[in-house]
Amino acid sequence: MPRAFSQSTAEQMVAAVNAVIAARSPRTVDFVVQFSDMSKNQAEQALSLAVDMGMLAQDVDEYLPESPLCRFLATPDERQKAAVVRVALESYEPFTVFRMRLAATGDTSTAAQETIAILQLVGHKEDVKNTLLSLGTFSQALTVLTGGKYQMGTDALNNDLDVLAQACTDRFAAENRIRLQLEPDAAGLVSVDSVLVPLAHALLYAIQEGGARSAVVHAGNAVDSYLSELANRLGATLAGTGINQKLNDLRGQKQLPTKLLNVGYYLGHVRNAADHGTDTDVNAAWNVRRSTGLEYVYVACSFIAAVTTWEKGKPAEV
């Protein structure tokens, strides 16, 4: 049976997966367009490629993480991203066939045409070639030679597995650090997937050069999810979306003390500055200081821990 081929670049596919990881819900094409600044067609193709590679799964109009590798793309570390794509490519049949035919023919166009024929792909030869070359060079499974020629990457796959093993160690350490910051009551109460893991991702971003904005976005998503969980436990109704609007709802229903609400508003306003593009007050997008990214993660943990202390009826603290 003919098989549809999704045209994209490795960078767009990685960006689409990262958008799905960062989203609370719904994880739709429109969200990926807004989050990643791609056109709708680019987002659709990138998501389709991620599904075809086994990174994501599609449920009607929503996309969900499918492979554990997805989480390792939430990093500013380009070497780690390359390692993730390299490992995924080893089970992506169009690439493995293309690589085999490239080794046999030495010509990328011929290899693409033969791959289309072998797998009965529905797609233009140049689209297939460009997508597979993008994936191969991004992951360093292919290297560029002079004269537009390509050869197999010289690094063994186990080198990429070593990178991911180190990433596992780093992530485990980050999750442990977040658990310590949350303290036992909060760490045992919050959702692992929606609160603790995004906070750990945020911490990993915060300690990387250039990762401050992503640190705020991921930690802000964790706080946003935490407020929804809190409201459910308190029996509160949240009509608004976003941190500040949810806090307003909790304030209106007298569910949180003013001091804790104000700490939460700090988190909401910084998150908005990092995530909402051009601000009409300054006619530009806000830059996020590296120190702000790191401090934001710790303030988010302190806020969640303090609210949990209050929720459990213990002496109030900030």
Phi, psi and chi 1 to 4 in degrees:
 res  aa     phi    psi   chi1   chi2   chi3   chi4
   1 MET       -  137.4  -67.5  -72.0  -66.7      -
   2 PRO   -58.6  147.1  -23.4   33.6      -      -
   3 ARG  -124.5  123.1  172.5  179.2  176.8  178.7
   4 ALA   -66.4  139.9      -      -      -      -
   5 PHE  -112.3  132.9 -176.4   84.8      -      -
   6 SER   -95.5  122.8  -57.7      -      -      -
   7 GLN   -89.9  126.9  177.1 -166.5    5.9      -
   8 SER  -163.8  179.9 -175.9      -      -      -
   9 THR  -110.5  159.4   66.3      -      -      -
  10 ALA   -60.6  -40.2      -      -      -      -
  11 GLU   -62.7  -41.4  -70.8   81.4    0.0      -
  12 GLN   -69.1  -38.6  -71.6  171.0  -10.3      -
  13 MET   -62.7  -44.2 -172.8  -84.5  -67.5      -
  14 VAL   -63.6  -41.8  168.2      -      -      -
  15 ALA   -63.1  -39.2      -      -      -      -
  16 ALA   -65.8  -42.5      -      -      -      -
  17 VAL   -63.7  -42.2  173.3      -      -      -
  18 ASN   -61.9  -37.3  -91.2  -35.4      -      -
  19 ALA   -63.4  -42.7      -      -      -      -
  20 VAL   -63.1  -40.8  169.2      -      -      -
  21 ILE   -64.5  -40.5  -64.5  169.6      -      -
  22 ALA   -75.3  -26.7      -      -      -      -
  23 ALA   -66.7  145.8      -      -      -      -
  24 ARG   -84.8  -62.0  -63.7  178.1  -59.5  -79.2
  25 SER   177.4  154.8   64.2      -      -      -
  26 PRO   -80.7  150.2   30.6  -34.4      -      -
  27 ARG   -92.8   75.9  -61.4  172.4  170.3   95.9
  28 THR  -106.4  172.3   61.3      -      -      -
  29 VAL   -58.5  -42.3  172.2      -      -      -
  30 ASP   -61.0  -38.2  -71.5  -20.3      -      -
  31 PHE   -65.8  -42.7  175.5   80.9      -      -
  32 VAL   -62.3  -38.9  173.7      -      -      -
  33 VAL   -59.5  -47.8  168.3      -      -      -
  34 GLN   -68.4  -42.5 -177.7 -179.5   12.8      -
  35 PHE   -71.3  -39.8 -173.9   87.8      -      -
  36 SER  -103.4   -3.5  -57.1      -      -      -
  37 ASP    58.4   42.0 -164.9   26.2      -      -
  38 MET  -106.8  161.6  -72.8 -171.4  -83.9      -
  39 SER   -72.1  164.3   70.6      -      -      -
  40 LYS   -63.0  -39.7 -172.4  166.1 -174.0  177.3
  41 ASN   -65.1  -41.9 -179.5   63.5      -      -
  42 GLN   -62.8  -42.3  -72.1  172.4  -29.6      -
  43 ALA   -63.9  -43.3      -      -      -      -
  44 GLU   -61.4  -44.1  -71.7  172.7  -20.2      -
  45 GLN   -67.7  -41.1  -70.1  -65.1  -50.4      -
  46 ALA   -64.4  -42.7      -      -      -      -
  47 LEU   -65.5  -40.9  -72.8  165.2      -      -
  48 SER   -62.6  -40.9 -179.6      -      -      -
  49 LEU   -64.1  -42.7  178.1   59.1      -      -
  50 ALA   -61.7  -37.0      -      -      -      -
  51 VAL   -66.5  -45.3  170.3      -      -      -
  52 ASP   -62.4  -32.9 -156.8   25.8      -      -
  53 MET   -82.6   -4.4  -70.6  178.5   62.8      -
  54 GLY    83.9   11.2      -      -      -      -
  55 MET   -79.6  -39.6  -58.3  -68.4  -74.9      -
  56 LEU  -123.2  162.5  -60.1  177.6      -      -
  57 ALA  -122.4  148.3      -      -      -      -
  58 GLN  -108.4  130.2 -175.0  175.3    2.5      -
  59 ASP  -123.9   93.8 -177.9   11.6      -      -
  60 VAL    60.2 -110.7 -168.9      -      -      -
  61 ASP   -99.1    3.6  -66.3  -30.8      -      -
  62 GLU  -113.2  148.5 -169.9  167.7    7.2      -
  63 TYR  -114.8  137.5  -66.9   84.7      -      -
  64 LEU  -129.3  146.3  -55.3  170.1      -      -
  65 PRO   -59.2  134.0  -22.2   33.4      -      -
  66 GLU  -114.1  -39.8  176.0   74.6    2.4      -
  67 SER  -103.4  141.7  168.9      -      -      -
  68 PRO   -59.4  -21.3  -20.9   31.4      -      -
  69 LEU   -62.9  -24.7  -70.1  171.4      -      -
  70 CYS   -53.3  -43.6  -70.5      -      -      -
  71 ARG   -62.7  -26.4  -72.3 -176.4  175.9  178.1
  72 PHE   -79.0   -5.4  -66.4  102.2      -      -
  73 LEU   -84.3  -12.1  -70.5  175.0      -      -
  74 ALA   -81.7   70.8      -      -      -      -
  75 THR  -157.6  149.1  175.2      -      -      -
  76 PRO   -83.8   -2.4   28.4  -32.7      -      -
  77 ASP   -77.2  105.6 -173.1  -21.8      -      -
  78 GLU   -64.8  -31.9  -64.5  -60.2  -34.6      -
  79 ARG   -65.5  -38.7 -174.6  164.7  172.9 -108.6
  80 GLN   -68.6  -40.8 -176.7  175.9  -43.6      -
  81 LYS   -60.9  -43.1  -69.4  177.8 -176.1  176.9
  82 ALA   -61.6  -39.8      -      -      -      -
  83 ALA   -64.8  -39.9      -      -      -      -
  84 VAL   -61.4  -48.5  170.2      -      -      -
  85 VAL   -64.2  -39.6  175.1      -      -      -
  86 ARG   -60.5  -45.8  172.3   76.6 -177.4  -85.1
  87 VAL   -64.5  -42.0  172.3      -      -      -
  88 ALA   -63.8  -35.8      -      -      -      -
  89 LEU   -65.7  -26.0  -77.1  178.9      -      -
  90 GLU   -65.4  -18.1  -67.5  -56.6  -42.8      -
  91 SER  -116.0   13.7   57.8      -      -      -
  92 TYR   -99.1  103.1 -178.5   46.0      -      -
  93 GLU   -56.7  -44.0 -168.3  176.8   32.0      -
  94 PRO   -55.8  -37.6  -29.9   38.2      -      -
  95 PHE   -73.4  -43.1 -179.2   77.6      -      -
  96 THR   -64.4  -36.7   58.7      -      -      -
  97 VAL   -69.5  -44.0  171.7      -      -      -
  98 PHE   -58.8  -45.1  174.3   75.5      -      -
  99 ARG   -62.7  -40.1 -177.7  175.9   57.1 -173.6
 100 MET   -64.3  -43.9  176.8 -177.4   66.2      -
 101 ARG   -71.8  -30.6  -60.9  -43.4  -53.9  158.3
 102 LEU   -66.4  -40.5  179.6   59.4      -      -
 103 ALA   -64.1  -33.0      -      -      -      -
 104 ALA   -79.5  -34.2      -      -      -      -
 105 THR  -106.5  -27.1   65.9      -      -      -
 106 GLY    74.3    5.4      -      -      -      -
 107 ASP  -127.3  125.0 -177.3   80.7      -      -
 108 THR   -67.7  -38.4   55.6      -      -      -
 109 SER   -67.0  -43.2  -67.2      -      -      -
 110 THR   -64.5  -42.1  -59.2      -      -      -
 111 ALA   -62.8  -39.1      -      -      -      -
 112 ALA   -65.8  -44.4      -      -      -      -
 113 GLN   -62.6  -41.3 -175.4   60.4   54.9      -
 114 GLU   -69.3  -34.7  -68.5  178.7   -6.7      -
 115 THR   -64.3  -41.6  -59.1      -      -      -
 116 ILE   -59.7  -43.3  -69.4  171.2      -      -
 117 ALA   -68.7  -44.2      -      -      -      -
 118 ILE   -64.5  -43.3  -68.1  169.3      -      -
 119 LEU   -98.1    0.8  -60.8  179.8      -      -
 120 GLN    55.1   48.8  -60.7 -176.6   56.1      -
 121 LEU   -78.8  143.8  -60.1  179.5      -      -
 122 VAL  -100.7  102.9  178.0      -      -      -
 123 GLY   176.1  154.5      -      -      -      -
 124 HIS   -72.7  145.1 -168.4  -83.7      -      -
 125 LYS   -54.2  -43.6  176.1  177.8   67.4  176.2
 126 GLU   -68.1  -35.8  -70.1  -58.7  -54.3      -
 127 ASP   -65.2  -44.8  -66.8  -19.8      -      -
 128 VAL   -61.9  -47.7  172.5      -      -      -
 129 LYS   -59.7  -49.4  179.8 -176.2   76.6  172.7
 130 ASN   -64.9  -40.0  -69.2  -23.1      -      -
 131 THR   -65.7  -46.9  -65.7      -      -      -
 132 LEU   -68.8  -35.0  -63.5  176.8      -      -
 133 LEU   -67.2  -38.7  -73.7  177.5      -      -
 134 SER   -62.4  -45.7  175.1      -      -      -
 135 LEU   -63.4  -41.7  -69.2  168.2      -      -
 136 GLY   -66.9  -43.5      -      -      -      -
 137 THR   -75.5  -37.0   53.9      -      -      -
 138 PHE   -59.0  -43.0  179.6   90.0      -      -
 139 SER   -85.2   -6.4   64.7      -      -      -
 140 GLN    65.7   20.5  -60.9  173.0   29.5      -
 141 ALA   -75.0  -21.2      -      -      -      -
 142 LEU  -126.8  144.6  -63.2  175.2      -      -
 143 THR  -121.7  148.0   56.9      -      -      -
 144 VAL   -88.3  131.9 -174.9      -      -      -
 145 LEU  -105.0  175.8  -56.2  175.3      -      -
 146 THR   -67.8  154.3   57.5      -      -      -
 147 GLY    74.1   21.0      -      -      -      -
 148 GLY    72.7   19.3      -      -      -      -
 149 LYS   -94.3  158.9  -62.5  -67.1 -175.9  179.5
 150 TYR  -132.0  152.2  -67.0   81.3      -      -
 151 GLN  -138.5  166.8   69.6  175.5   15.7      -
 152 MET   -62.3  145.3  -54.6  -53.2  112.6      -
 153 GLY   -61.3  146.1      -      -      -      -
 154 THR   -85.3  -18.9   55.0      -      -      -
 155 ASP   -80.0  133.4  -71.9  -20.6      -      -
 156 ALA   -70.5  154.4      -      -      -      -
 157 LEU   -60.1  -30.3 -178.9   61.1      -      -
 158 ASN   -65.2  -22.6   62.9  -21.2      -      -
 159 ASN   -64.9  -40.2  -68.0  -24.9      -      -
 160 ASP   -69.0  -36.0  -62.0  -71.4      -      -
 161 LEU   -65.8  -33.3  -63.5  176.4      -      -
 162 ASP   -64.2  -39.8  -73.1  -18.5      -      -
 163 VAL   -61.0  -44.6  171.0      -      -      -
 164 LEU   -69.2  -33.7  -68.0 -177.0      -      -
 165 ALA   -62.8  -41.7      -      -      -      -
 166 GLN   -65.1  -37.9 -178.9   58.4   49.3      -
 167 ALA   -63.7  -38.1      -      -      -      -
 168 CYS   -61.1  -43.9  -74.4      -      -      -
 169 THR   -61.7  -44.6  -58.8      -      -      -
 170 ASP   -63.0  -43.3  -66.8  -16.7      -      -
 171 ARG   -67.3  -40.5 -166.2  178.1  124.1 -159.7
 172 PHE   -60.5  -42.9  178.7   74.3      -      -
 173 ALA   -64.2  -40.0      -      -      -      -
 174 ALA   -65.4  -42.5      -      -      -      -
 175 GLU   -64.1  -38.7  -71.1 -173.6   11.9      -
 176 ASN   -64.1  -40.1  -82.9  -15.3      -      -
 177 ARG   -63.6  -41.3  179.0   71.9 -118.8 -179.3
 178 ILE   -65.4  -40.8  -66.6  -60.5      -      -
 179 ARG   -60.0  -40.5  -71.2 -179.3 -170.9  -83.9
 180 LEU   -64.0  -41.7  -71.7  173.6      -      -
 181 GLN   -67.5  -37.3  -69.5  -60.3  126.2      -
 182 LEU   -72.0  -28.9  -69.8  173.6      -      -
 183 GLU    72.8  159.7  -59.3  179.4   -5.3      -
 184 PRO   -55.5  -43.5  -28.0   36.4      -      -
 185 ASP   -58.7  -50.5  -78.4  -12.3      -      -
 186 ALA   -73.1  -40.3      -      -      -      -
 187 ALA   -61.1  -32.6      -      -      -      -
 188 GLY   -85.2   -7.4      -      -      -      -
 189 LEU  -102.8  -37.2 -176.8   65.0      -      -
 190 VAL   -76.6  158.7  -58.9      -      -      -
 191 SER   -67.3  132.3  163.1      -      -      -
 192 VAL   -65.7  -48.9  172.3      -      -      -
 193 ASP   -71.8  -37.1  -71.6  -22.8      -      -
 194 SER   -94.5  -19.4  -61.0      -      -      -
 195 VAL  -123.6  -57.7  179.0      -      -      -
 196 LEU   -66.7  -47.2 -162.9  146.7      -      -
 197 VAL   -65.3  -44.9  168.4      -      -      -
 198 PRO   -60.2  -34.4  -26.8   35.8      -      -
 199 LEU   -65.8  -38.3  -74.8  170.3      -      -
 200 ALA   -66.0  -42.7      -      -      -      -
 201 HIS   -58.7  -42.9  -75.8  160.9      -      -
 202 ALA   -60.7  -41.3      -      -      -      -
 203 LEU   -64.3  -40.5 -177.7   57.8      -      -
 204 LEU   -63.8  -39.3  -69.3  172.8      -      -
 205 TYR   -64.9  -41.1  -88.2  112.6      -      -
 206 ALA   -63.0  -30.7      -      -      -      -
 207 ILE   -89.4   -1.0   61.9  178.8      -      -
 208 GLN   -98.6  141.9  -66.5  -82.1   -9.6      -
 209 GLU   -59.9  129.3 -172.1   69.1   38.4      -
 210 GLY    82.3    6.9      -      -      -      -
 211 GLY  -102.3    6.8      -      -      -      -
 212 ALA   -61.8  -44.4      -      -      -      -
 213 ARG   -62.5  -44.7 -174.6 -178.6  -55.8  -82.5
 214 SER   -64.8  -33.1  -68.0      -      -      -
 215 ALA   -61.6  -44.4      -      -      -      -
 216 VAL   -65.7  -42.7  171.4      -      -      -
 217 VAL   -62.3  -47.7  170.6      -      -      -
 218 HIS   -67.3  -43.9  -79.3  -88.8      -      -
 219 ALA   -66.9  -36.8      -      -      -      -
 220 GLY   -62.9  -40.1      -      -      -      -
 221 ASN   -61.3  -38.9  -71.7  -12.7      -      -
 222 ALA   -63.7  -43.4      -      -      -      -
 223 VAL   -64.3  -42.5  172.7      -      -      -
 224 ASP   -57.5  -47.6 -158.0  -29.3      -      -
 225 SER   -65.1  -39.4  -64.1      -      -      -
 226 TYR   -60.7  -41.8  167.6   72.9      -      -
 227 LEU   -63.5  -35.9  -69.9  174.8      -      -
 228 SER   -65.3  -43.3  -65.3      -      -      -
 229 GLU   -62.7  -43.3  -65.9  177.3    2.6      -
 230 LEU   -60.5  -46.2  174.6   66.6      -      -
 231 ALA   -60.0  -39.8      -      -      -      -
 232 ASN   -61.7  -41.5  -74.3  -23.9      -      -
 233 ARG   -69.7  -34.0  -69.4 -165.3  -61.3  -87.7
 234 LEU   -84.1   -9.3  -62.2  177.7      -      -
 235 GLY    74.5   23.9      -      -      -      -
 236 ALA   -88.3  155.6      -      -      -      -
 237 THR  -105.9  125.0  -58.9      -      -      -
 238 LEU  -107.0  110.5  -62.3 -177.7      -      -
 239 ALA   -90.6  -25.8      -      -      -      -
 240 GLY   -91.8  170.2      -      -      -      -
 241 THR  -122.2  154.5   58.7      -      -      -
 242 GLY    88.2  160.2      -      -      -      -
 243 ILE   -61.1  -52.3  -65.8  173.6      -      -
 244 ASN   -64.6  -40.9  -70.9  -19.6      -      -
 245 GLN   -67.6  -37.1  -68.2 -178.2   37.3      -
 246 LYS   -66.8  -38.3  -71.1  179.2  178.5  178.7
 247 LEU   -64.6  -38.8  -70.2  169.9      -      -
 248 ASN   -60.3  -41.3  -74.0  -20.3      -      -
 249 ASP   -63.5  -43.4  -70.0  -23.6      -      -
 250 LEU   -66.4  -36.8  -67.7  171.2      -      -
 251 ARG   -63.1  -45.7  177.7 -167.3  -72.3  -85.9
 252 GLY   -62.5  -29.0      -      -      -      -
 253 GLN   -97.9   10.7  -64.2  167.0   62.6      -
 254 LYS    53.1   46.6  -57.9 -174.2 -176.0  -57.6
 255 GLN   -97.4  -17.4  -65.2  -74.9    1.6      -
 256 LEU  -135.7  145.1  -77.9 -179.8      -      -
 257 PRO   -64.1  151.5  -17.8   29.8      -      -
 258 THR   -58.6  -41.2  -60.8      -      -      -
 259 LYS   -61.3  -42.3  -63.1  -65.6 -170.8  -65.2
 260 LEU   -69.9  -38.0  -69.8  177.8      -      -
 261 LEU   -57.7  -42.4  -75.2  165.5      -      -
 262 ASN   -68.1  -34.2  -73.6  -22.8      -      -
 263 VAL   -62.6  -41.9  175.4      -      -      -
 264 GLY   -63.1  -38.3      -      -      -      -
 265 TYR   -63.5  -35.5  -76.9  128.5      -      -
 266 TYR   -56.8  -47.1  159.5   79.7      -      -
 267 LEU   -62.9  -38.3  -65.2  168.6      -      -
 268 GLY   -66.8  -43.2      -      -      -      -
 269 HIS   -70.5  -39.9  -74.2  -62.2      -      -
 270 VAL   -66.8  -40.8  174.0      -      -      -
 271 ARG   -60.0  -42.4 -168.5  -91.5 -161.7   91.3
 272 ASN   -63.7  -39.7  -71.8  -14.2      -      -
 273 ALA   -63.0  -37.9      -      -      -      -
 274 ALA   -77.4  -26.4      -      -      -      -
 275 ASP  -114.7   -6.8 -161.2   27.0      -      -
 276 HIS  -110.8   16.8  -75.2 -174.7      -      -
 277 GLY    68.3 -142.2      -      -      -      -
 278 THR   -64.1  130.3  -59.4      -      -      -
 279 ASP  -102.4  124.1 -172.7  -32.1      -      -
 280 THR   -64.1  -23.1   55.0      -      -      -
 281 ASP   -66.5  -32.1  -75.4  -14.9      -      -
 282 VAL  -119.5   -0.1  -64.5      -      -      -
 283 ASN    55.2   36.2  -66.4  -42.2      -      -
 284 ALA  -165.2  167.8      -      -      -      -
 285 ALA   -82.5  144.8      -      -      -      -
 286 TRP   -75.0  135.6  -71.6   90.9      -      -
 287 ASN   -80.7  152.1  -67.7  -37.8      -      -
 288 VAL  -113.7  118.7 -179.3      -      -      -
 289 ARG   -65.3  147.1  -64.2  166.3   57.1   87.3
 290 ARG   -58.5  -41.7 -174.0  173.9 -174.0  179.3
 291 SER   -64.9  -34.3   57.7      -      -      -
 292 THR   -64.0  -41.9  -60.8      -      -      -
 293 GLY   -58.8  -45.1      -      -      -      -
 294 LEU   -69.4  -45.6 -175.4   58.9      -      -
 295 GLU   -63.6  -35.6  -69.1  157.2    4.7      -
 296 TYR   -59.6  -41.9 -172.3   92.8      -      -
 297 VAL   -61.6  -43.7  178.2      -      -      -
 298 TYR   -72.0  -36.4  -73.8  117.1      -      -
 299 VAL   -65.4  -39.2  172.7      -      -      -
 300 ALA   -59.0  -44.1      -      -      -      -
 301 CYS   -64.2  -42.7  -69.9      -      -      -
 302 SER   -63.9  -39.6  -66.4      -      -      -
 303 PHE   -62.1  -48.2  170.4   72.9      -      -
 304 ILE   -63.2  -42.0  -67.2  170.9      -      -
 305 ALA   -64.5  -42.9      -      -      -      -
 306 ALA   -67.4  -40.5      -      -      -      -
 307 VAL   -66.1  -37.6  173.4      -      -      -
 308 THR   -63.7  -41.5  -58.9      -      -      -
 309 THR   -58.1  -45.7  -64.1      -      -      -
 310 TRP   -64.5  -42.9  170.6   84.2      -      -
 311 GLU   -60.4  -34.3 -175.9 -174.6   -5.7      -
 312 LYS   -86.0    5.8  -72.2 -177.5  173.6  -67.8
 313 GLY    77.8   17.6      -      -      -      -
 314 LYS   -86.9  166.9  -63.3 -178.4  178.8 -179.4
 315 PRO   -53.1  136.1  -28.2   36.5      -      -
 316 ALA   -64.6  141.8      -      -      -      -
 317 GLU  -148.0  157.3   59.7 -176.4   23.1      -
 318 VAL  -128.3      -  -69.0      -      -      -
